[in-house]
């Protein structure tokens, strides 16, 4: 299995998919992939055509063609024939509903377990988890269930933030994750800060990027993992 799970697409003041471009290029190197099937369903305020064009403009720079599943008459067949899959960010609830509606959730899981490269950013990382329950997104639509692909046995919280805005009376991100692990003991949650990603290849899981990752599990003190660290323990449960 070959995964690149990216926290966010873009940092302030940078180009779209600017910070992870080298990581994406390294991830796809020597795979023989030429064309990548794109899943745009997390996009809500952007058309799928525009989303496809935006992503394709980036991937063309290092020699790959993006083509979107929304053009396909038979989306499951498109997944079965795909060389690699990329799932864009946006609203995770909308993404999951559309993946369920089109029947591609299990098809993608099967192809990725069979070895084709999978990359996703933000919502695209969420759906690699067992469920969408650690997304930050508003539930703007209702999917059939919260179940996702379960490519990894732990949960990711993308865009993880430590900050608590002055005057804000709501829960911090850490408090919300602590609620999740209290209700779901035994499940790890990876607080994946922006400009970081998790790469799984040849049985090894590694944190790459610019910042540490915060790991949560019920009954233990949250801990920081430094970039470059092997974090294969997350794949054991």
C-alpha positions as CSV (number, residue, x, y, z in Angstrom):
1,X,0.0,0.0,0.0
2,X,1.2,3.5,-0.9
3,X,-0.3,6.5,0.7
4,X,0.4,10.2,0.9
5,X,-2.0,11.9,3.4
6,X,-1.6,15.7,3.4
7,X,-3.0,18.0,6.1
8,X,-3.7,21.0,3.8
9,X,-3.3,22.0,0.2
10,X,-2.1,25.6,0.6
11,X,-0.3,27.8,3.1
12,X,-1.0,31.5,3.4
13,X,0.8,33.5,0.7
14,X,1.8,30.4,-1.2
15,X,0.6,28.9,-4.5
16,X,-2.1,26.2,-4.5
17,X,-0.5,22.8,-3.5
18,X,2.7,24.8,-3.2
19,X,4.3,23.4,-0.1
20,X,3.7,19.6,-0.8
21,X,4.7,19.6,-4.5
22,X,8.1,18.1,-3.9
23,X,6.6,15.5,-1.6
24,X,4.0,14.6,-4.2
25,X,6.7,14.4,-6.9
26,X,8.9,12.1,-4.7
27,X,5.8,10.0,-3.8
28,X,5.0,9.3,-7.5
29,X,8.6,8.9,-8.7
30,X,9.4,5.5,-10.2
31,X,5.7,4.4,-10.0
32,X,5.2,4.4,-13.8
33,X,2.0,6.5,-13.2
34,X,1.1,8.9,-16.0
35,X,-2.6,9.7,-15.4
36,X,-4.2,10.2,-12.0
37,X,-7.9,9.8,-11.3
38,X,-9.1,12.8,-9.3
39,X,-12.1,12.8,-6.9
40,X,-13.5,16.3,-6.7
41,X,-16.5,15.6,-4.5
42,X,-15.3,17.6,-1.5
43,X,-15.7,20.7,-3.6
44,X,-18.9,22.6,-2.8
45,X,-18.4,26.2,-3.8
46,X,-16.3,25.4,-6.8
47,X,-17.4,23.5,-9.9
48,X,-15.9,20.1,-10.5
49,X,-14.6,21.3,-13.8
50,X,-12.8,24.2,-12.2
51,X,-11.5,22.0,-9.4
52,X,-10.1,19.5,-11.9
53,X,-8.4,22.3,-13.9
54,X,-6.9,23.8,-10.8
55,X,-5.3,20.5,-9.7
56,X,-4.3,19.5,-13.2
57,X,-2.4,22.8,-13.6
58,X,-0.2,21.8,-10.7
59,X,0.3,18.1,-11.6
60,X,1.2,18.9,-15.2
61,X,4.2,20.8,-13.9
62,X,5.8,17.5,-13.0
63,X,4.5,15.4,-15.9
64,X,1.2,13.9,-14.7
65,X,-2.3,14.3,-16.1
66,X,-5.3,14.7,-13.8
67,X,-8.7,13.5,-15.0
68,X,-11.8,13.8,-12.9
69,X,-14.2,11.0,-12.1
70,X,-17.3,13.3,-12.5
71,X,-16.8,12.9,-16.3
72,X,-17.0,9.1,-16.2
73,X,-20.2,7.3,-17.2
74,X,-19.1,4.3,-15.0
75,X,-17.3,5.7,-11.9
76,X,-16.5,2.2,-10.5
77,X,-14.9,1.1,-13.7
78,X,-12.9,4.3,-13.7
79,X,-11.6,3.4,-10.3
80,X,-10.8,-0.2,-11.3
81,X,-8.8,1.1,-14.3
82,X,-7.0,3.9,-12.5
83,X,-3.2,4.1,-12.2
84,X,-3.4,6.3,-9.1
85,X,-6.0,8.2,-7.2
86,X,-6.0,11.7,-5.7
87,X,-8.8,13.0,-3.5
88,X,-9.1,16.8,-3.0
89,X,-10.0,18.8,0.0
90,X,-13.2,20.6,0.9
91,X,-16.1,19.4,2.9
92,X,-15.7,15.9,4.1
93,X,-19.4,15.2,4.6
94,X,-20.2,16.1,1.0
95,X,-17.2,14.0,-0.2
96,X,-18.3,11.0,1.8
97,X,-22.0,11.3,0.7
98,X,-20.9,11.4,-3.0
99,X,-18.4,8.6,-2.7
100,X,-21.2,6.5,-1.1
101,X,-23.8,7.5,-3.7
102,X,-21.5,6.6,-6.6
103,X,-20.3,3.4,-5.0
104,X,-16.6,4.2,-5.3
105,X,-15.7,4.0,-1.6
106,X,-15.1,0.3,-1.5
107,X,-13.8,0.3,-5.1
108,X,-11.0,2.8,-4.2
109,X,-10.2,0.9,-1.0
110,X,-9.8,-2.3,-3.0
111,X,-7.5,-0.7,-5.6
112,X,-5.3,1.0,-3.0
113,X,-5.0,-2.2,-1.0
114,X,-3.9,-3.8,-4.3
115,X,-1.1,-1.3,-4.6
116,X,-2.0,1.8,-6.6
117,X,-0.8,5.1,-5.1
118,X,-3.4,7.1,-3.1
119,X,-2.9,10.7,-2.2
120,X,-5.4,13.1,-0.5
121,X,-5.3,16.4,1.2
122,X,-7.5,17.6,4.0
123,X,-10.9,15.9,3.4
124,X,-9.0,13.5,1.1
125,X,-6.9,12.4,4.2
126,X,-10.0,12.1,6.4
127,X,-11.6,9.5,4.1
128,X,-8.5,7.3,4.4
129,X,-9.4,6.9,8.0
130,X,-12.0,4.4,9.5
131,X,-14.6,7.2,9.9
132,X,-15.0,10.9,9.2
133,X,-15.6,11.7,12.9
134,X,-12.4,13.7,13.4
135,X,-13.0,16.1,10.5
136,X,-13.3,19.8,11.3
137,X,-16.1,20.3,8.7
138,X,-19.7,21.4,9.2
139,X,-22.1,18.6,8.4
140,X,-23.8,20.4,5.4
141,X,-25.2,17.2,4.0
142,X,-25.9,13.8,5.6
143,X,-24.1,10.7,4.2
144,X,-25.5,7.2,4.7
145,X,-23.0,6.7,7.4
146,X,-19.8,8.1,8.8
147,X,-17.8,5.1,7.7
148,X,-14.8,5.8,5.4
149,X,-12.3,3.6,3.7
150,X,-10.2,2.4,6.7
151,X,-7.0,2.4,4.7
152,X,-5.3,3.3,8.1
153,X,-6.6,2.1,11.5
154,X,-6.2,5.5,13.2
155,X,-8.0,8.9,12.8
156,X,-6.5,12.1,11.4
157,X,-7.5,15.6,12.4
158,X,-6.2,17.8,9.5
159,X,-5.3,21.4,10.0
160,X,-4.6,20.7,13.6
161,X,-4.4,24.0,15.6
162,X,-3.0,24.7,19.0
163,X,-4.3,28.2,19.1
164,X,-7.3,29.4,21.2
165,X,-8.4,32.7,19.8
166,X,-8.7,35.5,22.4
167,X,-12.3,35.9,23.6
168,X,-13.5,32.6,22.1
169,X,-15.6,30.6,24.5
170,X,-15.9,27.4,22.5
171,X,-13.8,24.2,22.8
172,X,-10.2,24.1,21.6
173,X,-9.3,21.5,18.9
174,X,-7.5,19.5,21.6
175,X,-10.7,19.4,23.8
176,X,-12.8,18.2,20.9
177,X,-10.3,15.4,20.2
178,X,-10.3,14.5,23.9
179,X,-14.0,14.1,23.6
180,X,-13.6,11.8,20.7
181,X,-11.0,9.5,22.4
182,X,-13.1,9.4,25.6
183,X,-16.0,8.1,23.5
184,X,-13.8,5.9,21.4
185,X,-11.0,4.5,23.7
186,X,-8.3,2.6,22.0
187,X,-8.3,4.7,18.8
188,X,-5.3,6.9,18.1
189,X,-5.9,10.4,16.7
190,X,-3.1,12.2,14.8
191,X,-3.3,16.0,15.0
192,X,-1.8,16.8,11.6
193,X,-0.6,20.4,11.6
194,X,-0.6,22.3,8.3
195,X,2.4,21.9,6.1
196,X,2.8,18.2,7.2
197,X,1.8,14.9,5.8
198,X,2.0,11.2,6.5
199,X,3.6,8.9,4.0
200,X,3.1,5.1,4.0
201,X,5.2,3.0,1.7
202,X,6.8,-0.4,1.9
203,X,5.2,-1.0,5.3
204,X,6.7,2.2,6.8
205,X,4.7,5.2,8.0
206,X,6.6,8.5,8.3
207,X,5.8,12.1,9.3
208,X,7.1,14.5,6.7
209,X,6.9,18.3,6.6
210,X,7.7,21.4,8.6
211,X,6.0,20.8,12.0
212,X,5.5,18.2,14.7
213,X,2.4,16.0,14.9
214,X,0.3,15.7,18.1
215,X,-0.8,12.2,19.0
216,X,-3.8,11.5,21.2
217,X,-5.1,8.3,22.8
218,X,-7.4,7.8,25.7
219,X,-5.7,7.4,29.0
220,X,-2.4,8.8,27.9
221,X,-0.9,12.3,27.8
222,X,-0.8,13.8,24.2
223,X,2.7,13.7,22.8
224,X,4.6,15.4,20.0
225,X,6.2,13.6,17.1
226,X,8.9,15.3,15.2
227,X,9.1,15.5,11.4
228,X,11.1,12.7,9.9
229,X,10.0,10.2,12.6
230,X,8.8,6.7,11.8
231,X,5.3,6.3,13.3
232,X,4.5,2.7,12.4
233,X,2.9,2.1,15.8
234,X,-0.1,3.9,14.5
235,X,-0.7,1.1,12.0
236,X,-0.6,-1.7,14.6
237,X,-4.2,-1.3,15.9
